[in-house]
């Protein structure tokens, strides 16, 4: 059964004009099965989540957590810019990945 995150992935694919899992898989260097699992709400690595957000040009908050707007880099406040995930330290990315897995397991 698809999760909300899976639906958001499919929405982002549609907006970007990516109609087939094989196209996204080739662009990200993953298997078609991996993309299919993501679209059903299956787990993904933080590296793949970052690559997916960048390729589909969507906000990580929106794609992964359902918060905010779909657009990547959308301003949230007067002087507030989202922090690119690649700018985070490896330790911070690991902690974020653990947090995202915990949040995803809670439904």
C-alpha positions in Angstrom: 0.0 0.0 0.0 1.5 3.4 -1.0 2.4 5.8 1.7 2.0 9.6 1.5 5.7 9.8 0.7 5.2 7.4 -2.2 2.3 9.6 -3.5 4.5 12.7 -3.2 7.2 10.9 -5.2 4.8 10.0 -7.9 3.4 13.6 -7.9 6.9 15.0 -8.3 7.7 12.6 -11.1 4.6 13.6 -12.9 5.3 17.3 -12.5 8.8 16.7 -13.9 7.4 14.7 -16.8 9.0 11.5 -15.6 6.4 8.9 -16.4 8.4 5.7 -16.1 10.4 4.3 -13.3 13.1 3.2 -15.7 13.8 6.8 -16.6 14.2 7.9 -13.0 16.3 4.8 -12.2 18.7 5.5 -15.0 19.0 9.2 -14.1 19.8 8.3 -10.5 21.9 5.2 -11.1 19.6 2.9 -9.2 17.5 -0.1 -10.2 13.9 0.2 -11.5 12.9 -1.9 -8.5 14.3 0.6 -6.1 12.2 3.4 -7.7 9.2 1.2 -7.6 9.7 0.5 -3.9 10.1 4.2 -3.2 6.8 4.9 -5.0 5.2 2.4 -2.7 6.7 4.1 0.4 9.7 1.7 0.8 12.9 2.8 2.4 15.6 4.8 0.7 19.1 6.0 1.7 19.7 9.6 2.5 22.0 9.8 -0.5 19.2 8.6 -2.8 16.7 10.9 -1.1 19.0 13.9 -1.8 19.6 12.8 -5.4 15.8 12.3 -5.9 15.0 15.7 -4.6 17.7 17.4 -6.7 16.7 15.5 -9.9 13.0 16.2 -9.4 13.7 19.7 -8.2 11.5 19.4 -5.1 12.0 20.3 -1.5 13.3 17.6 0.8 11.0 18.7 3.6 8.0 18.3 1.2 9.1 15.0 -0.4 10.2 13.2 2.8 8.1 14.7 5.5 5.1 16.3 3.7 6.0 19.8 5.1 6.0 23.0 3.2 5.7 23.5 -0.5 6.9 21.2 -3.3 9.3 23.7 -4.8 13.0 23.3 -4.0 14.6 26.4 -2.6 11.3 28.1 -1.9 11.7 30.9 0.6 10.2 30.2 4.0 10.7 33.5 5.7 12.1 37.0 5.1 15.8 35.9 5.3 15.4 32.1 5.5 16.9 29.8 2.9 16.7 26.0 3.2 20.0 24.4 4.0 21.2 22.1 1.2 21.6 18.6 2.6 25.0 18.2 1.0 26.2 21.1 3.2 25.6 19.0 6.3 28.4 17.1 7.9 28.5 13.3 7.5 27.6 12.9 11.2 24.6 15.2 10.9 23.4 13.4 7.7 23.6 10.1 9.6 21.5 11.5 12.4 19.0 13.0 10.0 18.8 9.6 8.2 18.0 7.9 11.5 15.4 10.5 12.4 13.8 10.1 9.0 13.6 6.3 9.4 12.1 6.7 12.8 9.5 9.2 11.5 8.7 7.0 8.5 8.2 3.9 10.7 5.6 5.9 12.8 3.5 6.3 9.7 
